[in-house]
Each structure stands twice: as C-alpha cells, then as structure tokens.
Amino acid sequence: MYYVYLLQEDKRGRHYIGYTNDLRRRLAEHQTKHPGYTGGIWELVYYEAYQSKEDAMQRERKLKQDGRSRRFVMQRTEKSQKLLKSEDEA
C-alpha cells in the first residue's frame, strides 16, 4: 500500500505533501531534525491510500503542481487544520 499525505507544522502552520509506503515511519522521519527531512513537529492532517506506487506518485505530483487540486484538499481539511492550530496555541 502507498500513501499520499498532507502534514501541517505546529508552529508556523506550514504544509508538506509527500508519498510513502510506510506512513508511520515517514511521519517519524519528518519529526527528526535530520538533513534532508523537514524537521520540527508535524501533524498528519490527511492521507489517501493507493495500491499502486505509480498512482500515489502521480497524485502527489498533481497536488504539488496543480493549484486547484491543492486548494481542494486544503479546503477539504480546513476544519482539521484549525483544530490542530488551536490545540498548539492552548
């Protein structure tokens, strides 16, 4: 199984879109301050699952390059993003 995912950073509210075959491992990698990874505290906001690696790669590319697709996912997860942000401020 392959996953396309959307992360939100707790402090600045930045977003990251990626794909992986091991979502838990990849999230842990994002949390480390290792060169080549995003570093910081990231929360999983959204993910999609695919059987095919090619389908996941294609979807990730579309979300990163196509503004309309990205806006759709951002709007779809708007409430989740606000909840994460309010938890961090509390």
PyMOL Python script that loads the backbone (N, CA, C, O; Angstrom):
from pymol import cmd

cmd.read_pdbstr("""\
ATOM      1  N   MET A   1       0.848  -1.176   0.000  1.00  0.00           N
ATOM      2  CA  MET A   1       0.000   0.000   0.000  1.00  0.00           C
ATOM      3  C   MET A   1       0.897   1.244   0.000  1.00  0.00           C
ATOM      4  O   MET A   1       1.936   1.275   0.660  1.00  0.00           O
ATOM      5  N   TYR A   2       0.481   2.251  -0.741  1.00  0.00           N
ATOM      6  CA  TYR A   2       1.200   3.528  -0.826  1.00  0.00           C
ATOM      7  C   TYR A   2       0.268   4.648  -0.395  1.00  0.00           C
ATOM      8  O   TYR A   2      -0.941   4.593  -0.622  1.00  0.00           O
ATOM      9  N   TYR A   3       0.843   5.656   0.225  1.00  0.00           N
ATOM     10  CA  TYR A   3       0.052   6.738   0.799  1.00  0.00           C
ATOM     11  C   TYR A   3       0.538   8.091   0.294  1.00  0.00           C
ATOM     12  O   TYR A   3       1.739   8.343   0.198  1.00  0.00           O
ATOM     13  N   VAL A   4      -0.415   8.949  -0.025  1.00  0.00           N
ATOM     14  CA  VAL A   4      -0.142  10.358  -0.281  1.00  0.00           C
ATOM     15  C   VAL A   4      -0.665  11.073   0.952  1.00  0.00           C
ATOM     16  O   VAL A   4      -1.785  10.818   1.393  1.00  0.00           O
ATOM     17  N   TYR A   5       0.139  11.966   1.510  1.00  0.00           N
ATOM     18  CA  TYR A   5      -0.231  12.554   2.794  1.00  0.00           C
ATOM     19  C   TYR A   5      -0.001  14.057   2.824  1.00  0.00           C
ATOM     20  O   TYR A   5       0.789  14.607   2.057  1.00  0.00           O
ATOM     21  N   LEU A   6      -0.720  14.701   3.737  1.00  0.00           N
ATOM     22  CA  LEU A   6      -0.593  16.130   3.981  1.00  0.00           C
ATOM     23  C   LEU A   6      -0.266  16.320   5.454  1.00  0.00           C
ATOM     24  O   LEU A   6      -1.001  15.857   6.326  1.00  0.00           O
ATOM     25  N   LEU A   7       0.845  17.004   5.726  1.00  0.00           N
ATOM     26  CA  LEU A   7       1.256  17.307   7.087  1.00  0.00           C
ATOM     27  C   LEU A   7       1.134  18.804   7.328  1.00  0.00           C
ATOM     28  O   LEU A   7       1.225  19.604   6.398  1.00  0.00           O
ATOM     29  N   GLN A   8       0.928  19.171   8.590  1.00  0.00           N
ATOM     30  CA  GLN A   8       0.921  20.573   8.986  1.00  0.00           C
ATOM     31  C   GLN A   8       1.902  20.744  10.130  1.00  0.00           C
ATOM     32  O   GLN A   8       1.879  19.991  11.103  1.00  0.00           O
ATOM     33  N   GLU A   9       2.764  21.742  10.003  1.00  0.00           N
ATOM     34  CA  GLU A   9       3.719  22.041  11.075  1.00  0.00           C
ATOM     35  C   GLU A   9       3.001  22.816  12.164  1.00  0.00           C
ATOM     36  O   GLU A   9       2.173  23.679  11.874  1.00  0.00           O
ATOM     37  N   ASP A  10       3.314  22.513  13.411  1.00  0.00           N
ATOM     38  CA  ASP A  10       2.587  23.128  14.524  1.00  0.00           C
ATOM     39  C   ASP A  10       2.890  24.607  14.712  1.00  0.00           C
ATOM     40  O   ASP A  10       1.974  25.382  14.986  1.00  0.00           O
ATOM     41  N   LYS A  11       4.130  25.016  14.575  1.00  0.00           N
ATOM     42  CA  LYS A  11       4.481  26.401  14.901  1.00  0.00           C
ATOM     43  C   LYS A  11       4.084  27.406  13.825  1.00  0.00           C
ATOM     44  O   LYS A  11       3.418  28.399  14.116  1.00  0.00           O
ATOM     45  N   ARG A  12       4.480  27.157  12.616  1.00  0.00           N
ATOM     46  CA  ARG A  12       4.248  28.125  11.540  1.00  0.00           C
ATOM     47  C   ARG A  12       3.038  27.804  10.672  1.00  0.00           C
ATOM     48  O   ARG A  12       2.623  28.625   9.854  1.00  0.00           O
ATOM     49  N   GLY A  13       2.475  26.624  10.846  1.00  0.00           N
ATOM     50  CA  GLY A  13       1.328  26.245  10.030  1.00  0.00           C
ATOM     51  C   GLY A  13       1.695  25.888   8.602  1.00  0.00           C
ATOM     52  O   GLY A  13       0.827  25.838   7.730  1.00  0.00           O
ATOM     53  N   ARG A  14       2.997  25.636   8.349  1.00  0.00           N
ATOM     54  CA  ARG A  14       3.416  25.217   7.008  1.00  0.00           C
ATOM     55  C   ARG A  14       2.818  23.855   6.684  1.00  0.00           C
ATOM     56  O   ARG A  14       2.430  23.106   7.580  1.00  0.00           O
ATOM     57  N   HIS A  15       2.749  23.541   5.395  1.00  0.00           N
ATOM     58  CA  HIS A  15       2.213  22.266   4.944  1.00  0.00           C
ATOM     59  C   HIS A  15       3.251  21.530   4.117  1.00  0.00           C
ATOM     60  O   HIS A  15       4.118  22.136   3.488  1.00  0.00           O
ATOM     61  N   TYR A  16       3.143  20.213   4.132  1.00  0.00           N
ATOM     62  CA  TYR A  16       4.035  19.369   3.347  1.00  0.00           C
ATOM     63  C   TYR A  16       3.209  18.245   2.748  1.00  0.00           C
ATOM     64  O   TYR A  16       2.406  17.620   3.441  1.00  0.00           O
ATOM     65  N   ILE A  17       3.401  17.988   1.470  1.00  0.00           N
ATOM     66  CA  ILE A  17       2.731  16.891   0.769  1.00  0.00           C
ATOM     67  C   ILE A  17       3.802  15.908   0.328  1.00  0.00           C
ATOM     68  O   ILE A  17       4.833  16.306  -0.214  1.00  0.00           O
ATOM     69  N   GLY A  18       3.557  14.625   0.559  1.00  0.00           N
ATOM     70  CA  GLY A  18       4.510  13.611   0.153  1.00  0.00           C
ATOM     71  C   GLY A  18       3.814  12.283  -0.103  1.00  0.00           C
ATOM     72  O   GLY A  18       2.593  12.178   0.014  1.00  0.00           O
ATOM     73  N   TYR A  19       4.603  11.266  -0.454  1.00  0.00           N
ATOM     74  CA  TYR A  19       4.063   9.917  -0.595  1.00  0.00           C
ATOM     75  C   TYR A  19       5.061   8.935   0.005  1.00  0.00           C
ATOM     76  O   TYR A  19       6.259   9.210   0.073  1.00  0.00           O
ATOM     77  N   THR A  20       4.549   7.783   0.438  1.00  0.00           N
ATOM     78  CA  THR A  20       5.387   6.771   1.071  1.00  0.00           C
ATOM     79  C   THR A  20       4.673   5.427   1.058  1.00  0.00           C
ATOM     80  O   THR A  20       3.472   5.353   0.798  1.00  0.00           O
ATOM     81  N   ASN A  21       5.412   4.379   1.338  1.00  0.00           N
ATOM     82  CA  ASN A  21       4.795   3.069   1.517  1.00  0.00           C
ATOM     83  C   ASN A  21       4.694   2.701   2.997  1.00  0.00           C
ATOM     84  O   ASN A  21       4.158   1.648   3.340  1.00  0.00           O
ATOM     85  N   ASP A  22       5.208   3.566   3.872  1.00  0.00           N
ATOM     86  CA  ASP A  22       5.134   3.331   5.315  1.00  0.00           C
ATOM     87  C   ASP A  22       4.859   4.677   5.994  1.00  0.00           C
ATOM     88  O   ASP A  22       5.789   5.423   6.300  1.00  0.00           O
ATOM     89  N   LEU A  23       3.608   4.975   6.223  1.00  0.00           N
ATOM     90  CA  LEU A  23       3.194   6.285   6.722  1.00  0.00           C
ATOM     91  C   LEU A  23       3.734   6.575   8.123  1.00  0.00           C
ATOM     92  O   LEU A  23       4.176   7.693   8.387  1.00  0.00           O
ATOM     93  N   ARG A  24       3.708   5.603   9.011  1.00  0.00           N
ATOM     94  CA  ARG A  24       4.213   5.818  10.379  1.00  0.00           C
ATOM     95  C   ARG A  24       5.711   6.116  10.390  1.00  0.00           C
ATOM     96  O   ARG A  24       6.162   7.033  11.076  1.00  0.00           O
ATOM     97  N   ARG A  25       6.465   5.347   9.639  1.00  0.00           N
ATOM     98  CA  ARG A  25       7.910   5.571   9.560  1.00  0.00           C
ATOM     99  C   ARG A  25       8.207   6.941   8.978  1.00  0.00           C
ATOM    100  O   ARG A  25       9.068   7.661   9.484  1.00  0.00           O
ATOM    101  N   ARG A  26       7.507   7.300   7.931  1.00  0.00           N
ATOM    102  CA  ARG A  26       7.759   8.580   7.262  1.00  0.00           C
ATOM    103  C   ARG A  26       7.407   9.758   8.167  1.00  0.00           C
ATOM    104  O   ARG A  26       8.116  10.764   8.172  1.00  0.00           O
ATOM    105  N   LEU A  27       6.331   9.648   8.924  1.00  0.00           N
ATOM    106  CA  LEU A  27       5.973  10.710   9.864  1.00  0.00           C
ATOM    107  C   LEU A  27       7.066  10.855  10.927  1.00  0.00           C
ATOM    108  O   LEU A  27       7.441  11.971  11.285  1.00  0.00           O
ATOM    109  N   ALA A  28       7.571   9.738  11.423  1.00  0.00           N
ATOM    110  CA  ALA A  28       8.663   9.781  12.405  1.00  0.00           C
ATOM    111  C   ALA A  28       9.898  10.446  11.804  1.00  0.00           C
ATOM    112  O   ALA A  28      10.584  11.205  12.489  1.00  0.00           O
ATOM    113  N   GLU A  29      10.187  10.174  10.540  1.00  0.00           N
ATOM    114  CA  GLU A  29      11.324  10.813   9.880  1.00  0.00           C
ATOM    115  C   GLU A  29      11.126  12.322   9.783  1.00  0.00           C
ATOM    116  O   GLU A  29      12.078  13.083   9.952  1.00  0.00           O
ATOM    117  N   HIS A  30       9.914  12.753   9.517  1.00  0.00           N
ATOM    118  CA  HIS A  30       9.636  14.186   9.445  1.00  0.00           C
ATOM    119  C   HIS A  30       9.849  14.856  10.800  1.00  0.00           C
ATOM    120  O   HIS A  30      10.193  16.037  10.853  1.00  0.00           O
ATOM    121  N   GLN A  31       9.653  14.131  11.880  1.00  0.00           N
ATOM    122  CA  GLN A  31       9.794  14.707  13.221  1.00  0.00           C
ATOM    123  C   GLN A  31      11.257  14.908  13.618  1.00  0.00           C
ATOM    124  O   GLN A  31      11.549  15.703  14.512  1.00  0.00           O
ATOM    125  N   THR A  32      12.169  14.205  12.973  1.00  0.00           N
ATOM    126  CA  THR A  32      13.584  14.324  13.325  1.00  0.00           C
ATOM    127  C   THR A  32      14.197  15.541  12.655  1.00  0.00           C
ATOM    128  O   THR A  32      13.678  16.038  11.655  1.00  0.00           O
ATOM    129  N   LYS A  33      15.285  16.009  13.201  1.00  0.00           N
ATOM    130  CA  LYS A  33      15.995  17.140  12.601  1.00  0.00           C
ATOM    131  C   LYS A  33      17.180  16.615  11.799  1.00  0.00           C
ATOM    132  O   LYS A  33      18.310  17.070  11.971  1.00  0.00           O
ATOM    133  N   HIS A  34      16.920  15.688  10.953  1.00  0.00           N
ATOM    134  CA  HIS A  34      17.929  15.055  10.126  1.00  0.00           C
ATOM    135  C   HIS A  34      18.001  15.785   8.779  1.00  0.00           C
ATOM    136  O   HIS A  34      16.962  16.109   8.205  1.00  0.00           O
ATOM    137  N   PRO A  35      19.190  16.045   8.275  1.00  0.00           N
ATOM    138  CA  PRO A  35      19.295  16.711   6.971  1.00  0.00           C
ATOM    139  C   PRO A  35      18.519  15.946   5.899  1.00  0.00           C
ATOM    140  O   PRO A  35      18.599  14.720   5.829  1.00  0.00           O
ATOM    141  N   GLY A  36      17.793  16.648   5.091  1.00  0.00           N
ATOM    142  CA  GLY A  36      17.007  16.022   4.037  1.00  0.00           C
ATOM    143  C   GLY A  36      15.568  15.788   4.444  1.00  0.00           C
ATOM    144  O   GLY A  36      14.733  15.473   3.596  1.00  0.00           O
ATOM    145  N   TYR A  37      15.256  15.935   5.725  1.00  0.00           N
ATOM    146  CA  TYR A  37      13.882  15.810   6.195  1.00  0.00           C
ATOM    147  C   TYR A  37      13.403  17.183   6.630  1.00  0.00           C
ATOM    148  O   TYR A  37      14.203  18.111   6.746  1.00  0.00           O
ATOM    149  N   THR A  38      12.132  17.318   6.865  1.00  0.00           N
ATOM    150  CA  THR A  38      11.564  18.615   7.181  1.00  0.00           C
ATOM    151  C   THR A  38      11.891  19.076   8.591  1.00  0.00           C
ATOM    152  O   THR A  38      12.018  20.282   8.803  1.00  0.00           O
ATOM    153  N   GLY A  39      12.036  18.195   9.558  1.00  0.00           N
ATOM    154  CA  GLY A  39      12.349  18.568  10.939  1.00  0.00           C
ATOM    155  C   GLY A  39      11.236  19.374  11.579  1.00  0.00           C
ATOM    156  O   GLY A  39      10.498  20.065  10.876  1.00  0.00           O
ATOM    157  N   GLY A  40      11.097  19.302  12.883  1.00  0.00           N
ATOM    158  CA  GLY A  40      10.045  20.036  13.573  1.00  0.00           C
ATOM    159  C   GLY A  40       8.916  19.122  14.001  1.00  0.00           C
ATOM    160  O   GLY A  40       9.014  17.900  13.886  1.00  0.00           O
ATOM    161  N   ILE A  41       7.848  19.718  14.494  1.00  0.00           N
ATOM    162  CA  ILE A  41       6.688  18.944  14.935  1.00  0.00           C
ATOM    163  C   ILE A  41       5.617  19.029  13.852  1.00  0.00           C
ATOM    164  O   ILE A  41       5.078  20.102  13.581  1.00  0.00           O
ATOM    165  N   TRP A  42       5.323  17.906  13.249  1.00  0.00           N
ATOM    166  CA  TRP A  42       4.352  17.833  12.159  1.00  0.00           C
ATOM    167  C   TRP A  42       3.195  16.941  12.571  1.00  0.00           C
ATOM    168  O   TRP A  42       3.391  15.931  13.247  1.00  0.00           O
ATOM    169  N   GLU A  43       2.008  17.309  12.170  1.00  0.00           N
ATOM    170  CA  GLU A  43       0.801  16.516  12.425  1.00  0.00           C
ATOM    171  C   GLU A  43       0.223  16.055  11.094  1.00  0.00           C
ATOM    172  O   GLU A  43       0.197  16.805  10.118  1.00  0.00           O
ATOM    173  N   LEU A  44      -0.231  14.827  11.072  1.00  0.00           N
ATOM    174  CA  LEU A  44      -0.882  14.290   9.887  1.00  0.00           C
ATOM    175  C   LEU A  44      -2.287  14.871   9.804  1.00  0.00           C
ATOM    176  O   LEU A  44      -3.081  14.719  10.733  1.00  0.00           O
ATOM    177  N   VAL A  45      -2.596  15.533   8.701  1.00  0.00           N
ATOM    178  CA  VAL A  45      -3.892  16.157   8.506  1.00  0.00           C
ATOM    179  C   VAL A  45      -4.774  15.296   7.608  1.00  0.00           C
ATOM    180  O   VAL A  45      -5.986  15.216   7.811  1.00  0.00           O
ATOM    181  N   TYR A  46      -4.158  14.650   6.608  1.00  0.00           N
ATOM    182  CA  TYR A  46      -4.939  13.958   5.576  1.00  0.00           C
ATOM    183  C   TYR A  46      -4.053  12.933   4.885  1.00  0.00           C
ATOM    184  O   TYR A  46      -2.848  13.138   4.738  1.00  0.00           O
ATOM    185  N   TYR A  47      -4.662  11.827   4.460  1.00  0.00           N
ATOM    186  CA  TYR A  47      -3.927  10.897   3.609  1.00  0.00           C
ATOM    187  C   TYR A  47      -4.881  10.144   2.706  1.00  0.00           C
ATOM    188  O   TYR A  47      -6.070  10.015   2.998  1.00  0.00           O
ATOM    189  N   GLU A  48      -4.342   9.650   1.608  1.00  0.00           N
ATOM    190  CA  GLU A  48      -5.061   8.808   0.656  1.00  0.00           C
ATOM    191  C   GLU A  48      -4.228   7.551   0.461  1.00  0.00           C
ATOM    192  O   GLU A  48      -2.998   7.616   0.469  1.00  0.00           O
ATOM    193  N   ALA A  49      -4.883   6.408   0.287  1.00  0.00           N
ATOM    194  CA  ALA A  49      -4.182   5.134   0.105  1.00  0.00           C
ATOM    195  C   ALA A  49      -4.350   4.638  -1.328  1.00  0.00           C
ATOM    196  O   ALA A  49      -5.418   4.766  -1.927  1.00  0.00           O
ATOM    197  N   TYR A  50      -3.273   4.071  -1.861  1.00  0.00           N
ATOM    198  CA  TYR A  50      -3.250   3.541  -3.229  1.00  0.00           C
ATOM    199  C   TYR A  50      -2.561   2.186  -3.234  1.00  0.00           C
ATOM    200  O   TYR A  50      -1.629   1.954  -2.464  1.00  0.00           O
ATOM    201  N   GLN A  51      -3.012   1.303  -4.092  1.00  0.00           N
ATOM    202  CA  GLN A  51      -2.356   0.008  -4.277  1.00  0.00           C
ATOM    203  C   GLN A  51      -1.093   0.155  -5.122  1.00  0.00           C
ATOM    204  O   GLN A  51      -0.128  -0.589  -4.946  1.00  0.00           O
ATOM    205  N   SER A  52      -1.109   1.120  -6.039  1.00  0.00           N
ATOM    206  CA  SER A  52      -0.028   1.287  -6.997  1.00  0.00           C
ATOM    207  C   SER A  52       0.890   2.448  -6.614  1.00  0.00           C
ATOM    208  O   SER A  52       0.422   3.544  -6.303  1.00  0.00           O
ATOM    209  N   LYS A  53       2.185   2.199  -6.640  1.00  0.00           N
ATOM    210  CA  LYS A  53       3.161   3.249  -6.375  1.00  0.00           C
ATOM    211  C   LYS A  53       3.039   4.365  -7.414  1.00  0.00           C
ATOM    212  O   LYS A  53       3.135   5.546  -7.079  1.00  0.00           O
ATOM    213  N   GLU A  54       2.828   3.987  -8.667  1.00  0.00           N
ATOM    214  CA  GLU A  54       2.714   4.970  -9.740  1.00  0.00           C
ATOM    215  C   GLU A  54       1.517   5.890  -9.526  1.00  0.00           C
ATOM    216  O   GLU A  54       1.607   7.091  -9.779  1.00  0.00           O
ATOM    217  N   ASP A  55       0.385   5.330  -9.058  1.00  0.00           N
ATOM    218  CA  ASP A  55      -0.799   6.153  -8.786  1.00  0.00           C
ATOM    219  C   ASP A  55      -0.525   7.145  -7.661  1.00  0.00           C
ATOM    220  O   ASP A  55      -0.927   8.305  -7.744  1.00  0.00           O
ATOM    221  N   ALA A  56       0.155   6.697  -6.615  1.00  0.00           N
ATOM    222  CA  ALA A  56       0.483   7.578  -5.490  1.00  0.00           C
ATOM    223  C   ALA A  56       1.433   8.689  -5.937  1.00  0.00           C
ATOM    224  O   ALA A  56       1.256   9.848  -5.562  1.00  0.00           O
ATOM    225  N   MET A  57       2.432   8.338  -6.735  1.00  0.00           N
ATOM    226  CA  MET A  57       3.376   9.335  -7.223  1.00  0.00           C
ATOM    227  C   MET A  57       2.680  10.363  -8.112  1.00  0.00           C
ATOM    228  O   MET A  57       2.963  11.559  -8.035  1.00  0.00           O
ATOM    229  N   GLN A  58       1.786   9.891  -8.938  1.00  0.00           N
ATOM    230  CA  GLN A  58       1.051  10.783  -9.833  1.00  0.00           C
ATOM    231  C   GLN A  58       0.152  11.741  -9.037  1.00  0.00           C
ATOM    232  O   GLN A  58       0.068  12.927  -9.356  1.00  0.00           O
ATOM    233  N   ARG A  59      -0.514  11.220  -8.007  1.00  0.00           N
ATOM    234  CA  ARG A  59      -1.382  12.063  -7.175  1.00  0.00           C
ATOM    235  C   ARG A  59      -0.558  13.094  -6.401  1.00  0.00           C
ATOM    236  O   ARG A  59      -0.951  14.258  -6.317  1.00  0.00           O
ATOM    237  N   GLU A  60       0.576  12.682  -5.836  1.00  0.00           N
ATOM    238  CA  GLU A  60       1.439  13.619  -5.128  1.00  0.00           C
ATOM    239  C   GLU A  60       1.880  14.741  -6.067  1.00  0.00           C
ATOM    240  O   GLU A  60       1.831  15.916  -5.704  1.00  0.00           O
ATOM    241  N   ARG A  61       2.306  14.376  -7.259  1.00  0.00           N
ATOM    242  CA  ARG A  61       2.755  15.359  -8.236  1.00  0.00           C
ATOM    243  C   ARG A  61       1.626  16.336  -8.577  1.00  0.00           C
ATOM    244  O   ARG A  61       1.850  17.542  -8.682  1.00  0.00           O
ATOM    245  N   LYS A  62       0.421  15.809  -8.747  1.00  0.00           N
ATOM    246  CA  LYS A  62      -0.717  16.670  -9.078  1.00  0.00           C
ATOM    247  C   LYS A  62      -1.020  17.643  -7.942  1.00  0.00           C
ATOM    248  O   LYS A  62      -1.288  18.819  -8.188  1.00  0.00           O
ATOM    249  N   LEU A  63      -0.981  17.160  -6.698  1.00  0.00           N
ATOM    250  CA  LEU A  63      -1.239  18.036  -5.564  1.00  0.00           C
ATOM    251  C   LEU A  63      -0.177  19.129  -5.428  1.00  0.00           C
ATOM    252  O   LEU A  63      -0.482  20.253  -5.030  1.00  0.00           O
ATOM    253  N   LYS A  64       1.060  18.794  -5.759  1.00  0.00           N
ATOM    254  CA  LYS A  64       2.139  19.772  -5.640  1.00  0.00           C
ATOM    255  C   LYS A  64       2.138  20.773  -6.795  1.00  0.00           C
ATOM    256  O   LYS A  64       2.520  21.928  -6.608  1.00  0.00           O
ATOM    257  N   GLN A  65       1.718  20.348  -7.975  1.00  0.00           N
ATOM    258  CA  GLN A  65       1.835  21.206  -9.155  1.00  0.00           C
ATOM    259  C   GLN A  65       0.538  21.887  -9.571  1.00  0.00           C
ATOM    260  O   GLN A  65       0.572  22.949 -10.192  1.00  0.00           O
ATOM    261  N   ASP A  66      -0.592  21.299  -9.242  1.00  0.00           N
ATOM    262  CA  ASP A  66      -1.878  21.832  -9.694  1.00  0.00           C
ATOM    263  C   ASP A  66      -2.549  22.586  -8.552  1.00  0.00           C
ATOM    264  O   ASP A  66      -2.984  21.982  -7.571  1.00  0.00           O
ATOM    265  N   GLY A  67      -2.630  23.895  -8.683  1.00  0.00           N
ATOM    266  CA  GLY A  67      -3.198  24.740  -7.633  1.00  0.00           C
ATOM    267  C   GLY A  67      -4.626  24.382  -7.272  1.00  0.00           C
ATOM    268  O   GLY A  67      -5.001  24.442  -6.101  1.00  0.00           O
ATOM    269  N   ARG A  68      -5.430  24.008  -8.260  1.00  0.00           N
ATOM    270  CA  ARG A  68      -6.827  23.682  -7.985  1.00  0.00           C
ATOM    271  C   ARG A  68      -6.939  22.408  -7.142  1.00  0.00           C
ATOM    272  O   ARG A  68      -7.744  22.348  -6.213  1.00  0.00           O
ATOM    273  N   SER A  69      -6.144  21.402  -7.462  1.00  0.00           N
ATOM    274  CA  SER A  69      -6.167  20.157  -6.684  1.00  0.00           C
ATOM    275  C   SER A  69      -5.707  20.406  -5.253  1.00  0.00           C
ATOM    276  O   SER A  69      -6.298  19.898  -4.300  1.00  0.00           O
ATOM    277  N   ARG A  70      -4.648  21.191  -5.116  1.00  0.00           N
ATOM    278  CA  ARG A  70      -4.129  21.509  -3.781  1.00  0.00           C
ATOM    279  C   ARG A  70      -5.165  22.288  -2.968  1.00  0.00           C
ATOM    280  O   ARG A  70      -5.392  21.980  -1.799  1.00  0.00           O
ATOM    281  N   ARG A  71      -5.793  23.298  -3.581  1.00  0.00           N
ATOM    282  CA  ARG A  71      -6.824  24.087  -2.881  1.00  0.00           C
ATOM    283  C   ARG A  71      -7.975  23.199  -2.432  1.00  0.00           C
ATOM    284  O   ARG A  71      -8.510  23.384  -1.339  1.00  0.00           O
ATOM    285  N   PHE A  72      -8.365  22.227  -3.272  1.00  0.00           N
ATOM    286  CA  PHE A  72      -9.453  21.318  -2.924  1.00  0.00           C
ATOM    287  C   PHE A  72      -9.120  20.544  -1.649  1.00  0.00           C
ATOM    288  O   PHE A  72      -9.952  20.453  -0.746  1.00  0.00           O
ATOM    289  N   VAL A  73      -7.918  19.991  -1.570  1.00  0.00           N
ATOM    290  CA  VAL A  73      -7.514  19.235  -0.381  1.00  0.00           C
ATOM    291  C   VAL A  73      -7.407  20.168   0.822  1.00  0.00           C
ATOM    292  O   VAL A  73      -7.808  19.801   1.927  1.00  0.00           O
ATOM    293  N   MET A  74      -6.875  21.359   0.621  1.00  0.00           N
ATOM    294  CA  MET A  74      -6.748  22.305   1.728  1.00  0.00           C
ATOM    295  C   MET A  74      -8.134  22.722   2.250  1.00  0.00           C
ATOM    296  O   MET A  74      -8.332  22.833   3.459  1.00  0.00           O
ATOM    297  N   GLN A  75      -9.072  22.946   1.354  1.00  0.00           N
ATOM    298  CA  GLN A  75     -10.428  23.298   1.778  1.00  0.00           C
ATOM    299  C   GLN A  75     -11.105  22.111   2.451  1.00  0.00           C
ATOM    300  O   GLN A  75     -11.830  22.276   3.432  1.00  0.00           O
ATOM    301  N   ARG A  76     -10.870  20.931   1.928  1.00  0.00           N
ATOM    302  CA  ARG A  76     -11.473  19.716   2.483  1.00  0.00           C
ATOM    303  C   ARG A  76     -10.998  19.448   3.909  1.00  0.00           C
ATOM    304  O   ARG A  76     -11.724  18.855   4.708  1.00  0.00           O
ATOM    305  N   THR A  77      -9.783  19.883   4.226  1.00  0.00           N
ATOM    306  CA  THR A  77      -9.193  19.619   5.542  1.00  0.00           C
ATOM    307  C   THR A  77      -9.132  20.876   6.405  1.00  0.00           C
ATOM    308  O   THR A  77      -8.448  20.886   7.428  1.00  0.00           O
ATOM    309  N   GLU A  78      -9.822  21.915   6.016  1.00  0.00           N
ATOM    310  CA  GLU A  78      -9.750  23.203   6.714  1.00  0.00           C
ATOM    311  C   GLU A  78     -10.072  23.092   8.204  1.00  0.00           C
ATOM    312  O   GLU A  78      -9.359  23.663   9.029  1.00  0.00           O
ATOM    313  N   LYS A  79     -11.117  22.378   8.556  1.00  0.00           N
ATOM    314  CA  LYS A  79     -11.502  22.236   9.970  1.00  0.00           C
ATOM    315  C   LYS A  79     -10.437  21.474  10.761  1.00  0.00           C
ATOM    316  O   LYS A  79     -10.134  21.831  11.900  1.00  0.00           O
ATOM    317  N   SER A  80      -9.877  20.441  10.167  1.00  0.00           N
ATOM    318  CA  SER A  80      -8.815  19.680  10.837  1.00  0.00           C
ATOM    319  C   SER A  80      -7.590  20.554  11.073  1.00  0.00           C
ATOM    320  O   SER A  80      -6.965  20.482  12.132  1.00  0.00           O
ATOM    321  N   GLN A  81      -7.249  21.375  10.093  1.00  0.00           N
ATOM    322  CA  GLN A  81      -6.101  22.255  10.243  1.00  0.00           C
ATOM    323  C   GLN A  81      -6.336  23.261  11.369  1.00  0.00           C
ATOM    324  O   GLN A  81      -5.433  23.536  12.160  1.00  0.00           O
ATOM    325  N   LYS A  82      -7.533  23.801  11.438  1.00  0.00           N
ATOM    326  CA  LYS A  82      -7.851  24.773  12.505  1.00  0.00           C
ATOM    327  C   LYS A  82      -7.795  24.105  13.869  1.00  0.00           C
ATOM    328  O   LYS A  82      -7.312  24.704  14.830  1.00  0.00           O
ATOM    329  N   LEU A  83      -8.285  22.867  13.969  1.00  0.00           N
ATOM    330  CA  LEU A  83      -8.241  22.151  15.247  1.00  0.00           C
ATOM    331  C   LEU A  83      -6.798  21.952  15.702  1.00  0.00           C
ATOM    332  O   LEU A  83      -6.477  22.154  16.874  1.00  0.00           O
ATOM    333  N   LEU A  84      -5.945  21.563  14.789  1.00  0.00           N
ATOM    334  CA  LEU A  84      -4.532  21.356  15.139  1.00  0.00           C
ATOM    335  C   LEU A  84      -3.899  22.658  15.583  1.00  0.00           C
ATOM    336  O   LEU A  84      -3.137  22.682  16.549  1.00  0.00           O
ATOM    337  N   LYS A  85      -4.207  23.738  14.888  1.00  0.00           N
ATOM    338  CA  LYS A  85      -3.629  25.028  15.231  1.00  0.00           C
ATOM    339  C   LYS A  85      -4.124  25.496  16.601  1.00  0.00           C
ATOM    340  O   LYS A  85      -3.339  26.033  17.383  1.00  0.00           O
ATOM    341  N   SER A  86      -5.415  25.302  16.905  1.00  0.00           N
ATOM    342  CA  SER A  86      -5.941  25.742  18.200  1.00  0.00           C
ATOM    343  C   SER A  86      -5.376  24.893  19.336  1.00  0.00           C
ATOM    344  O   SER A  86      -5.175  25.411  20.434  1.00  0.00           O
ATOM    345  N   GLU A  87      -5.116  23.614  19.108  1.00  0.00           N
ATOM    346  CA  GLU A  87      -4.502  22.757  20.133  1.00  0.00           C
ATOM    347  C   GLU A  87      -3.091  23.248  20.444  1.00  0.00           C
ATOM    348  O   GLU A  87      -2.671  23.235  21.601  1.00  0.00           O
ATOM    349  N   ASP A  88      -2.365  23.676  19.427  1.00  0.00           N
ATOM    350  CA  ASP A  88      -0.994  24.147  19.627  1.00  0.00           C
ATOM    351  C   ASP A  88      -0.951  25.459  20.380  1.00  0.00           C
ATOM    352  O   ASP A  88      -0.002  25.712  21.123  1.00  0.00           O
ATOM    353  N   GLU A  89      -1.956  26.296  20.205  1.00  0.00           N
ATOM    354  CA  GLU A  89      -1.989  27.597  20.873  1.00  0.00           C
ATOM    355  C   GLU A  89      -2.422  27.487  22.322  1.00  0.00           C
ATOM    356  O   GLU A  89      -2.132  28.368  23.131  1.00  0.00           O
ATOM    357  N   ALA A  90      -3.124  26.392  22.655  1.00  0.00           N
ATOM    358  CA  ALA A  90      -3.640  26.219  24.029  1.00  0.00           C
ATOM    359  C   ALA A  90      -2.542  25.819  24.997  1.00  0.00           C
ATOM    360  O   ALA A  90      -2.804  25.634  26.185  1.00  0.00           O
TER     361      ALA A  90
END
""", "prot")
cmd.dss("prot")
cmd.show_as("cartoon", "prot")
cmd.util.cbc("prot")
cmd.orient("prot")
